Amino acid sequence: MSRYGTVEWLMNAYLKHSSFLERVAEFSRPDYKRVLDRVCDVF
């Protein structure tokens, strides 16, 4: 579980949000997750 207000928390919230689920094709979601995980590793 990520702390509230962190970049990691924001990315996890986005990945669960309906806008992500509606606009990103299912086969592209693992790529988004991988890239966002790398962004979180930087911060």
N, C-alpha and C positions, 0 to 999 in steps of 0.2 A: 504494500500500500504506500503510495506516495503522499508526501505532506501537502496539505492544502495550500494553494497559491504558487506552487513551484511549476517550472516548465513541464516537468514530467506529469504532474497532476493535470495540467492543461491539455497535454497531448492525449492522456488517457481519457479525459472527459470528451474530447473531440472524437476519438475513435468509437465511443459508445453512443454518440449523439446521432439523432435521426438524419441530420443533414449529411453526415459522412456516409451513413448506411444507404441513403437514397442516391447520392451523387457519385459514389465510387463503386465501380463494378467489383463483384465478389472476387474475381481472379486477380484484381489489382490490390486488394486490401493487404495481403502479406507484404507486398513491396512498400506500401505506405507505412505499415507498422515497423518494418526494418529500418527505413529511413528516419522515422520519428524517434526510434530507439537510439539511433546514432546521434541525432541532435541532442537528445537528453543526456547522452554520455558526455557531450562537450560541456554542457552547463551543469 
